[in-house]
Amino acid sequence: MNADPDNTSTEAACAMAHAPGSRLTSPRLGVVGALFAAVAAILASLHPAHAQEAQQELQSAPSFVDNFSNFNQSRWFVSDGWTNGAHQNCTWSKDLVRLSDGVLSLGFEKRKLKDREFACAEIQTKQRYGYGVYEARMKTGTGSGLNAAFFSYIGPQDKQPWDEIDFEVLTKDPSKVQVNSYIQGKPKNGKLVDVEGGADKGFNDYGFVWEKDRLRWYVNGKLVHEVTNPDELPKHSQKIFFSLWGSDKLTNWMGAFTDPGSKVTMQVKRVAFTALGQPCQFPESLACSISNSN
C-alpha cells in the first residue's frame, strides 16, 4: 500500500505481525547436507550479483482457482483479534468474513472490539506464491477513510524482506483503484487508474502478472500499468490477501474518515493464481489472453 509520503505506511507489515507462521526444521547433516554446504560456500564466493542471480527463481505453491463455493480453511487464514497499528481504527474480526451463494464478503462496521470503535476484516493465504498471474473478481462498497484491497505481501515476520504488490480501492472515490509495489518496505510506483463504471457498481476483474523482469497490472483485461525497472520488482514469494479496513489518521491518502452509518462490504467472487507457463484455468483468465508480447 502507498500512504502519504509523511506516513510511509506500516499497514502491510503490521497486517502480518501476529499471523501464524511455521519454522522449518533443518535436517541433520549427512552426505546431502555436506553437499549443500559445499554448494552454499561456492555461491558465497561468487560475485554478489552472480550469487543473487543463481538464487533468483522463486519457490511457489501450485496454481489454484477459488470460486468460494465453500471456505477452504486449508488455503485461508482469517485475521482476528488484533489491529495493524495506531493508524488503523478497527480491529480484525473473523465474524465479518462471510460466505453466501459463492460470494465471499469482508465487512466493516461500527462495533467496539477491544480498544477500537470499529471492526473490520482480512483473509490471507497460508502458502506463498511466486511468478505468475494473480486475479480477483470483486466489488466494494463506499465510504471516506476506508480501503478495500487485493494484494500480495511478505515481510519480516516471515524472515523475509518486505515485498508487496497492490490493488487498493480507496472507497472515498471508487471510480479509481491504486496500483503499487513495495520493495524492501519502500513504495516504488504508485498510480491511480480508472475503473470503468466504478469499483462499487458491479464486479470488476483485477489482475497482475509478475515475472522476473516485469510486473503488469490489468483492470477488466486492460493493461493499466507496467514496471520493468529491476529495482522496482519484488523478488520474494508472497502470500495473497484481501482486506477492508479504515483509518482516521491517514486522511491525506484515504480521506477524512466518516462513520458510514451502516455495514460496508467488500465482495469477492473469485481469486486465482496461475504459475507462469501453466495453462489458463478458466475462460476469462488473463493467463488465456496475455503473452510475453502484450
VOBA-1610 file (N, C-alpha, C; in pm, whole numbers, padded with zeros to 5 digits, always signed):
BEGIN
Met+00083-00119+00000Met+00000+00000+00000Met+00086+00123+00000Asn+00034+00235-00046Asn+00110+00358-00059Asn+00037+00471+00009Ala+00078+00503+00130Ala+00012+00610+00204Ala+00083+00741+00178Asp+00053+00841+00262Asp+00119+00970+00247Asp+00269+00951+00254Pro+00348+01034+00183Pro+00493+01028+00198Pro+00534+01048+00343Asp+00456+01127+00418Asp+00491+01150+00558Asp+00445+01037+00649Asn+00369+00944+00592Asn+00316+00833+00671Asn+00352+00702+00604Thr+00476+00689+00553Thr+00513+00568+00480Thr+00459+00450+00557Ser+00361+00385+00499Ser+00269+00303+00577Ser+00329+00175+00629Thr+00289+00141+00751Thr+00325+00013+00810Thr+00212-00087+00795Glu+00109-00052+00719Glu-00012-00136+00714Glu+00018-00279+00673Ala+00090-00297+00561Ala+00110-00432+00514Ala+00197-00512+00611Ala+00302-00449+00665Ala+00388-00521+00759Ala+00311-00558+00885Cys+00235-00463+00937Cys+00160-00490+01059Cys+00051-00593+01037Ala-00001-00597+00915Ala-00109-00691+00888Ala-00068-00833+00917Met+00060-00859+00907Met+00108-00993+00928Met+00171-01014+01064Ala+00176-00911+01146Ala+00258-00915+01266Ala+00223-01029+01360His+00095-01065+01367His+00053-01172+01457His-00001-01291+01382Ala+00025-01296+01252Ala-00027-01407+01172Ala+00050-01534+01202Pro-00012-01649+01178Pro+00056-01776+01208Pro+00173-01797+01116Gly+00275-01861+01165Gly+00390-01891+01082Gly+00444-02026+01120Ser+00537-02073+01042Ser+00599-02201+01076Ser+00749-02189+01058Arg+00821-02256+01140Arg+00966-02255+01131Arg+01011-02391+01080Leu+01088-02388+00970Leu+01135-02513+00914Leu+01248-02569+00999Thr+01243-02698+01023Thr+01348-02764+01100Thr+01453-02817+01004Ser+01577-02778+01024Ser+01683-02822+00934Ser+01712-02969+00951Pro+01731-03043+00840Pro+01766-03184+00852Pro+01906-03201+00907Arg+01931-03318+00965Arg+02066-03345+01014Arg+02162-03351+00897Leu+02283-03301+00919Leu+02382-03303+00812Leu+02432-03445+00790Gly+02427-03487+00664Gly+02485-03612+00621Gly+02556-03583+00492Val+02552-03678+00401Val+02615-03655+00270Val+02546-03540+00199Val+02411-03544+00201Val+02335-03437+00134Val+02366-03302+00198Gly+02370-03301+00331Gly+02398-03176+00400Gly+02536-03124+00366Ala+02633-03216+00358Ala+02769-03173+00324Ala+02774-03115+00184Leu+02704-03180+00090Leu+02699-03127-00047Leu+02634-02990-00050Phe+02523-02975+00026Phe+02456-02847+00033Phe+02549-02739+00086Ala+02623-02774+00190Ala+02716-02677+00249Ala+02823-02637+00149Ala+02870-02734+00068Ala+02971-02704-00031Ala+02918-02611-00138Val+02796-02637-00184Val+02734-02550-00285Val+02716-02410-00228Ala+02669-02402-00103Ala+02650-02272-00041Ala+02780-02194-00034Ala+02890-02266-00004Ala+03019-02199+00004Ala+03061-02145-00132Ile+03033-02225-00237Ile+03067-02179-00372Ile+02986-02055-00408Leu+02854-02058-00378Leu+02769-01942-00407Leu+02818-01819-00332Ala+02857-01840-00208Ala+02903-01727-00128Ala+03029-01666-00184Ser+03110-01748-00255Ser+03235-01697-00310Ser+03215-01624-00441Leu+03095-01640-00502Leu+03067-01570-00626Leu+03053-01421-00603His+03066-01345-00710His+03031-01204-00703His+02886-01195-00656Pro+02853-01103-00566Pro+02718-01098-00510Pro+02608-01098-00616Ala+02630-01027-00727Ala+02527-01023-00832Ala+02506-01161-00891His+02616-01236-00909His+02604-01371-00964His+02535-01464-00865Ala+02568-01449-00738Ala+02505-01533-00637Ala+02355-01506-00632Gln+02318-01377-00642Gln+02176-01343-00639Gln+02105-01402-00760Glu+02168-01394-00878Glu+02107-01449-00999Glu+02089-01599-00987Ala+02187-01667-00925Ala+02179-01812-00913Ala+02063-01855-00824Gln+02020-01765-00733Gln+01913-01798-00641Gln+01782-01727-00675Gln+01774-01671-00798Gln+01665-01582-00831Gln+01530-01652-00846Glu+01528-01775-00901Glu+01399-01840-00925Glu+01325-01862-00793Leu+01197-01825-00793Leu+01119-01829-00671Leu+01048-01962-00653Gln+01034-02002-00528Gln+00950-02116-00494Gln+00805-02070-00492Ser+00713-02157-00527Ser+00572-02118-00530Ser+00483-02236-00501Ala+00375-02209-00429Ala+00268-02307-00414Ala+00202-02325-00551Pro+00127-02434-00571Pro+00070-02461-00703Pro-00039-02362-00743Ser-00068-02360-00873Ser-00179-02281-00927Ser-00310-02324-00861Phe-00404-02229-00850Phe-00536-02263-00795Phe-00640-02163-00845Val-00766-02204-00841Val-00880-02115-00859Val-00974-02139-00742Asp-01018-02032-00678Asp-01115-02043-00569Asp-01238-01962-00606Asn-01349-02031-00631Asn-01476-01967-00663Asn-01565-01951-00540Phe-01513-01981-00425Phe-01581-01966-00297Phe-01714-02040-00292Ser-01716-02159-00349Ser-01830-02248-00327Ser-01832-02297-00183Asn-01714-02292-00120Asn-01701-02317+00023Asn-01578-02240+00070Phe-01559-02233+00201Phe-01442-02162+00253Phe-01334-02265+00283Asn-01228-02260+00206Asn-01120-02357+00216Asn-01026-02319+00330Gln-01046-02383+00443Gln-00966-02349+00561Gln-00821-02394+00549Ser-00793-02486+00459Ser-00654-02525+00438Ser-00580-02421+00354Arg-00656-02337+00283Arg-00594-02233+00200Arg-00588-02099+00272Trp-00694-02064+00348Trp-00709-01929+00401Trp-00696-01924+00552Phe-00630-01821+00598Phe-00626-01784+00740Phe-00705-01655+00757Val-00791-01649+00859Val-00873-01531+00885Val-00814-01453+01001Ser-00779-01327+00976Ser-00724-01243+01083Ser-00833-01213+01185Asp-00795-01215+01314Asp-00896-01199+01418Asp-00832-01153+01548Gly-00880-01040+01600Gly-00846-01001+01736Gly-00729-00907+01752Trp-00677-00850+01644Trp-00568-00753+01659Trp-00587-00641+01558Thr-00502-00539+01570Thr-00502-00428+01476Thr-00364-00419+01411Asn-00355-00335+01310Asn-00228-00318+01241Asn-00143-00205+01297Gly-00195-00133+01392Gly-00121-00021+01447Gly-00213+00097+01474Ala-00153+00206+01520Ala-00231+00322+01562Ala-00306+00385+01446His-00258+00367+01323His-00324+00429+01208His-00458+00363+01176Gln-00478+00239+01219Gln-00599+00163+01185Gln-00703+00182+01294Asn-00826+00220+01256Asn-00928+00249+01357Asn-01021+00132+01383Cys-00984+00012+01336Cys-01070-00105+01354Cys-00986-00226+01396Thr-01054-00323+01455Thr-00992-00448+01496Thr-01040-00559+01403Trp-00948-00643+01356Trp-00987-00755+01270Trp-01084-00847+01344Ser-01189-00886+01274Ser-01288-00976+01334Ser-01326-01085+01235Lys-01311-01209+01277Lys-01348-01322+01191Lys-01497-01324+01163Asp-01576-01261+01251Asp-01722-01258+01232Asp-01763-01177+01110Leu-01672-01094+01059Leu-01702-01011+00943Leu-01656-01074+00812Val-01615-01199+00818Val-01584-01276+00696Val-01697-01375+00677Arg-01775-01357+00572Arg-01895-01439+00549Arg-01893-01496+00408Leu-01958-01612+00392Leu-01968-01675+00260Leu-02115-01706+00232Ser-02163-01663+00114Ser-02303-01687+00079Ser-02317-01693-00073Asp-02372-01803-00124Asp-02400-01818-00267Asp-02279-01789-00355Gly-02164-01841-00315Gly-02044-01827-00395Gly-01980-01689-00391Val-02016-01608-00294Val-01956-01475-00278Val-01899-01463-00138Leu-01772-01429-00129Leu-01708-01404-00001Leu-01722-01256+00031Ser-01771-01224+00151Ser-01787-01086+00193Ser-01695-01055+00310Leu-01628-00941+00302Leu-01549-00887+00413Leu-01617-00758+00455Gly-01641-00741+00585Gly-01720-00629+00633Gly-01643-00529+00716Phe-01701-00410+00724Phe-01654-00304+00814Phe-01778-00247+00880Glu-01778-00241+01014Glu-01897-00192+01083Glu-01859-00127+01215Lys-01952-00045+01266Lys-01931+00016+01397Lys-01965-00087+01504Arg-01863-00135+01569Arg-01880-00233+01678Arg-01755-00229+01763Lys-01767-00191+01887Lys-01650-00179+01972Lys-01588-00316+01991Leu-01460-00325+01960Leu-01388-00451+01973Leu-01250-00419+02028Lys-01226-00465+02149Lys-01104-00429+02222Lys-01096-00277+02234Asp-00989-00214+02185Asp-00975-00070+02207Asp-01017+00014+02087Arg-01085-00046+01989Arg-01129+00028+01872Arg-01282+00030+01863Glu-01334+00135+01803Glu-01478+00153+01794Glu-01539+00082+01673Phe-01452+00030+01584Phe-01500-00036+01463Phe-01434-00172+01449Ala-01500-00258+01373Ala-01447-00392+01341Ala-01431-00403+01189Cys-01332-00481+01145Cys-01304-00493+01002Cys-01255-00634+00972Ala-01224-00661+00845Ala-01199-00800+00805Ala-01080-00814+00711Glu-01013-00931+00725Glu-00899-00963+00639Glu-00883-01114+00631Ile-00846-01164+00513Ile-00803-01303+00498Ile-00670-01304+00425Gln-00595-01411+00443Gln-00465-01427+00376Gln-00441-01575+00350Thr-00368-01603+00244Thr-00335-01743+00216Thr-00230-01792+00316Lys-00232-01921+00339Lys-00133-01982+00426Lys-00005-02015+00350Gln-00015-02027+00218Gln+00102-02057+00136Gln+00149-01934+00061Arg+00269-01943+00006Arg+00329-01833-00068Arg+00336-01868-00216Tyr+00329-01762-00297Tyr+00324-01780-00442Tyr+00430-01693-00508Gly+00481-01742-00622Gly+00588-01672-00693Gly+00540-01613-00824Tyr+00625-01620-00926Tyr+00593-01560-01055Tyr+00467-01622-01114Gly+00379-01538-01167Gly+00257-01589-01226Gly+00152-01481-01243Val+00030-01526-01270Val-00084-01439-01291Val-00174-01446-01168Tyr-00198-01331-01106Tyr-00281-01320-00986Tyr-00408-01245-01026Glu-00526-01300-00992Glu-00650-01241-01038Glu-00757-01246-00929Ala-00839-01142-00926Ala-00954-01140-00835Ala-01070-01068-00903Arg-01188-01119-00879Arg-01311-01055-00927Arg-01385-01005-00804Met-01397-00871-00793Met-01450-00818-00668Met-01527-00688-00688Lys-01599-00651-00583Lys-01683-00531-00579Lys-01674-00477-00438Thr-01683-00346-00423Thr-01673-00290-00288Thr-01776-00180-00266Gly-01815-00163-00140Gly-01897-00051-00101Gly-01814+00077-00096Thr-01875+00185-00046Thr-01808+00314-00046Thr-01802+00371+00095Gly-01714+00471+00112Gly-01702+00539+00239Gly-01567+00606+00254Ser-01567+00731+00292Ser-01441+00803+00310Ser-01364+00746+00428Gly-01233+00726+00406Gly-01147+00673+00512Gly-01138+00523+00515Leu-01189+00454+00409Leu-01182+00308+00402Leu-01095+00263+00286Asn-01042+00141+00299Asn-00952+00084+00199Asn-00994-00061+00174Ala-01028-00092+00049Ala-01063-00229+00009Ala-00951-00280-00081Ala-00881-00383-00038Ala-00756-00420-00104Ala-00749-00567-00142Phe-00685-00590-00257Phe-00642-00722-00304Phe-00493-00708-00330Phe-00411-00785-00259Phe-00267-00765-00273Phe-00190-00890-00233Ser-00063-00890-00267Ser+00029-00996-00220Ser+00134-00929-00132Tyr+00185-01007-00035Tyr+00277-00947+00063Tyr+00359-01055+00131Ile+00483-01019+00165Ile+00568-01098+00254Ile+00653-00999+00332Gly+00698-01038+00451Gly+00772-00941+00531Gly+00852-01002+00644Pro+00902-00916+00733Pro+00997-00957+00836Pro+00948-01069+00927Gln+00816-01075+00955Gln+00768-01180+01044Gln+00784-01318+00982Asp+00803-01323+00850Asp+00835-01449+00782Asp+00984-01459+00750Lys+01061-01374+00817Lys+01206-01370+00798Lys+01243-01341+00652Gln+01164-01251+00593Gln+01187-01208+00455Gln+01181-01055+00450Pro+01243-00995+00348Pro+01225-00851+00329Pro+01080-00821+00293Trp+01037-00698+00315Trp+00901-00655+00284Trp+00888-00632+00134Asp+00821-00722+00065Asp+00782-00707-00075Asp+00630-00710-00083Glu+00572-00635-00179Glu+00427-00624-00185Glu+00383-00579-00324Ile+00269-00628-00369Ile+00208-00586-00495Ile+00061-00559-00467Asp+00011-00440-00505Asp-00119-00394-00458Asp-00220-00360-00566Phe-00347-00388-00532Phe-00464-00318-00584Phe-00538-00266-00461Glu-00560-00136-00452Glu-00630-00078-00337Glu-00735+00021-00385Val-00860-00008-00352Val-00968+00087-00380Val-00985+00175-00258Leu-00950+00301-00270Leu-00976+00397-00164Leu-01120+00440-00183Thr-01208+00388-00099Thr-01351+00392-00129Thr-01412+00532-00119Lys-01332+00632-00086Lys-01379+00770-00098Lys-01406+00803-00245Asp-01336+00733-00336Asp-01354+00754-00480Asp-01344+00620-00552Pro-01453+00545-00560Pro-01449+00412-00621Pro-01439+00413-00773Ser-01423+00531-00833Ser-01402+00537-00978Ser-01260+00498-01015Lys-01173+00484-00914Lys-01033+00453-00939Lys-00984+00344-00844Val-00874+00282-00884Val-00804+00187-00798Val-00656+00224-00801Gln-00590+00210-00688Gln-00447+00240-00681Gln-00367+00112-00698Val-00270+00117-00789Val-00176+00006-00807Val-00041+00051-00754Asn+00035-00046-00705Asn+00159-00008-00638Asn+00241-00133-00610Ser+00370-00115-00587Ser+00452-00222-00531Ser+00543-00165-00425Tyr+00582-00249-00330Tyr+00677-00212-00226Tyr+00798-00305-00240Ile+00915-00245-00235Ile+01040-00320-00238Ile+01121-00281-00115Gln+01160-00379-00036Gln+01230-00351+00089Gln+01154-00250+00174Gly+01019-00259+00170Gly+00936-00174+00252Gly+00916-00033+00200Lys+00962-00005+00078Lys+00950+00131+00023Lys+00860+00130-00101Pro+00762+00223-00107Pro+00675+00230-00224Pro+00754+00275-00346Lys+00726+00211-00461Lys+00809+00237-00579Lys+00735+00295-00698Asn+00609+00262-00719Asn+00549+00307-00845Asn+00398+00320-00833Gly+00350+00386-00729Gly+00208+00401-00709Gly+00141+00481-00821Lys+00022+00441-00859Lys-00051+00508-00966Lys-00200+00483-00947Leu-00281+00587-00964Leu-00426+00573-00964Leu-00474+00550-01106Val-00555+00446-01127Val-00605+00416-01260Val-00758+00404-01255Asp-00821+00430-01368Asp-00967+00429-01374Asp-01023+00288-01368Val-01139+00277-01303Val-01219+00155-01307Val-01348+00193-01379Glu-01359+00153-01503Glu-01474+00193-01583Glu-01604+00144-01518Gly-01696+00237-01496Gly-01822+00202-01431Gly-01817+00207-01280Gly-01696+00205-01223Gly-01682+00216-01078Gly-01661+00083-01009Ala-01575+00084-00908Ala-01547-00037-00831Ala-01664-00079-00744Asp-01761+00012-00726Asp-01874-00014-00638Asp-02002-00052-00713Lys-02005-00035-00845Lys-02129-00054-00920Lys-02150-00197-00967Gly-02044-00273-00979Gly-02052-00411-01023Gly-01919-00480-00999Phe-01913-00609-01029Phe-01789-00682-01010Phe-01692-00650-01123Asn-01567-00626-01083Asn-01460-00596-01178Asn-01346-00696-01159Asp-01270-00714-01267Asp-01159-00808-01264Asp-01027-00732-01250Tyr-00953-00765-01145Tyr-00824-00704-01118Tyr-00718-00814-01126Gly-00611-00786-01197Gly-00507-00888-01210Gly-00370-00828-01228Phe-00270-00895-01176Phe-00132-00855-01207Phe-00053-00978-01251Val+00040-00952-01340Val+00127-01056-01394Val+00268-01024-01347Trp+00320-01111-01263Trp+00451-01090-01202Trp+00551-01185-01266Glu+00650-01127-01332Glu+00757-01203-01395Glu+00890-01158-01336Lys+00994-01231-01366Lys+01125-01199-01312Lys+01171-01059-01354Asp+01138-01021-01478Asp+01187-00893-01530Asp+01077-00793-01563Arg+00953-00820-01516Arg+00843-00729-01549Arg+00726-00753-01455Leu+00651-00644-01429Leu+00531-00650-01348Leu+00424-00567-01417Arg+00307-00629-01444Arg+00199-00562-01516Arg+00069-00572-01438Trp-00007-00463-01436Trp-00138-00460-01370Trp-00247-00445-01477Tyr-00358-00516-01459Tyr-00470-00512-01552Tyr-00599-00486-01475Val-00689-00407-01535Val-00824-00389-01483Val-00921-00426-01594Asn-01005-00524-01568Asn-01100-00575-01667Asn-01031-00609-01800Gly-00915-00674-01786Gly-00842-00721-01903Gly-00758-00617-01973Lys-00762-00493-01929Lys-00688-00385-01994Lys-00561-00354-01914Leu-00448-00348-01985Leu-00322-00315-01920Leu-00327-00169-01875Val-00302-00145-01744Val-00310-00010-01690Val-00178+00040-01634His-00081-00049-01613His+00047-00006-01556His+00149-00117-01579Glu+00274-00077-01599Glu+00381-00175-01622Glu+00511-00123-01564Val+00588-00212-01504Val+00716-00177-01445Val+00821-00277-01494Thr+00935-00226-01539Thr+01044-00313-01582Thr+01176-00281-01512Asn+01179-00174-01435Asn+01300-00137-01361Asn+01331-00246-01259Pro+01446-00311-01267Pro+01478-00420-01174Pro+01470-00380-01027Asp+01495-00251-00996Asp+01490-00204-00859Asp+01348-00191-00807Glu+01248-00203-00895Glu+01108-00188-00856Glu+01030-00318-00869Leu+01102-00431-00877Leu+01038-00561-00894Leu+01059-00648-00770Pro+00951-00703-00714Pro+00965-00792-00598Pro+01047-00915-00633Lys+01112-00971-00534Lys+01200-01086-00555Lys+01174-01199-00457His+01064-01192-00382His+01037-01292-00280His+00894-01341-00290Ser+00875-01472-00277Ser+00741-01532-00282Ser+00653-01469-00175Gln+00524-01454-00206Gln+00435-01377-00120Gln+00303-01450-00095Lys+00235-01408+00010Lys+00100-01455+00040Lys-00001-01361-00026Ile-00122-01411-00049Ile-00229-01334-00111Ile-00327-01288-00003Phe-00366-01162-00008Phe-00452-01101+00092Phe-00575-01035+00029Phe-00684-01032+00107Phe-00797-00942+00085Phe-00824-00874+00217Ser-00850-00743+00216Ser-00879-00674+00341Ser-00968-00553+00317Leu-01047-00521+00419Leu-01127-00399+00422Leu-01107-00338+00559Trp-01052-00217+00562Trp-01019-00154+00690Trp-01034-00003+00680Gly-01028+00064+00795Gly-01044+00209+00800Gly-00935+00278+00879Ser-00924+00407+00856Ser-00827+00488+00929Ser-00881+00629+00947Asp-00863+00685+01066Asp-00895+00827+01087Asp-00768+00910+01097Lys-00653+00850+01060Lys-00525+00920+01066Lys-00463+00944+00928Leu-00482+00852+00834Leu-00420+00866+00701Leu-00511+00947+00609Thr-00547+01066+00655Thr-00651+01144+00587Thr-00606+01197+00451Asn-00480+01234+00437Asn-00433+01287+00308Asn-00442+01183+00198Trp-00436+01058+00236Trp-00437+00948+00139Trp-00577+00887+00124Met-00640+00854+00236Met-00766+00780+00234Met-00889+00869+00250Gly-00868+00998+00276Gly-00978+01088+00301Gly-01014+01091+00448Ala-01082+01196+00489Ala-01127+01207+00629Ala-01226+01096+00659Phe-01201+01023+00767Phe-01289+00913+00800Phe-01425+00964+00843Thr-01530+00901+00788Thr-01668+00930+00826Thr-01737+00799+00859Asp-01798+00794+00974Asp-01875+00675+01011Asp-01978+00648+00901Pro-01968+00533+00833Pro-02059+00508+00722Pro-02205+00491+00764Gly-02228+00471+00894Gly-02365+00463+00943Gly-02428+00326+00930Ser-02370+00242+00847Ser-02417+00104+00832Ser-02299+00019+00785Lys-02318-00109+00783Lys-02210-00200+00744Lys-02169-00179+00599Val-02038-00172+00575Val-01981-00165+00440Val-01921-00300+00408Thr-01937-00347+00286Thr-01882-00478+00249Thr-01798-00470+00123Met-01703-00558+00120Met-01622-00586+00002Met-01654-00730-00035Gln-01690-00755-00162Gln-01732-00888-00204Gln-01634-00943-00307Val-01603-01071-00294Val-01510-01138-00385Val-01577-01264-00440Lys-01584-01273-00573Lys-01644-01390-00636Lys-01541-01495-00676Arg-01419-01449-00702Arg-01319-01546-00749Arg-01180-01489-00726Val-01087-01578-00693Val-00946-01544-00689Val-00869-01660-00748Ala-00762-01629-00820Ala-00684-01735-00885Ala-00538-01696-00893Phe-00455-01799-00888Phe-00312-01785-00918Phe-00277-01888-01023Thr-00216-01843-01132Thr-00171-01933-01237Thr-00021-01915-01255Ala+00056-02016-01224Ala+00201-02008-01237Ala+00239-01985-01383Leu+00348-01910-01404Leu+00393-01884-01540Leu+00417-02016-01613Gly+00370-02021-01737Gly+00388-02140-01819Gly+00281-02244-01802Gln+00192-02226-01703Gln+00083-02320-01683Gln-00038-02279-01766Pro-00122-02374-01809Pro-00240-02339-01889Pro-00339-02256-01807Cys-00418-02172-01877Cys-00517-02092-01806Cys-00623-02184-01747Gln-00685-02139-01636Gln-00770-02228-01557Gln-00920-02200-01572Phe-00955-02087-01635Phe-01096-02056-01662Phe-01098-01960-01781Pro-01205-01958-01859Pro-01205-01887-01986Pro-01173-01738-01977Glu-01215-01673-01868Glu-01194-01528-01856Glu-01056-01492-01802Ser-00973-01589-01772Ser-00845-01564-01708Ser-00750-01484-01797Leu-00676-01394-01734Leu-00569-01323-01805Leu-00469-01420-01865Ala-00449-01531-01797Ala-00349-01629-01843Ala-00387-01687-01979Cys-00515-01675-02020Cys-00558-01725-02151Cys-00522-01628-02262Ser-00511-01500-02229Ser-00503-01399-02334Ser-00371-01325-02342Ile-00298-01314-02230Ile-00175-01238-02234Ile-00062-01322-02290Ser+00042-01257-02332Ser+00163-01326-02378Ser+00280-01239-02342Asn+00398-01284-02375Asn+00515-01204-02347Asn+00521-01077-02430Ser+00432-01066-02528Ser+00437-00951-02618Ser+00330-00847-02589Asn+00238-00873-02490Asn+00137-00769-02463Asn+00110-00757-02315
//
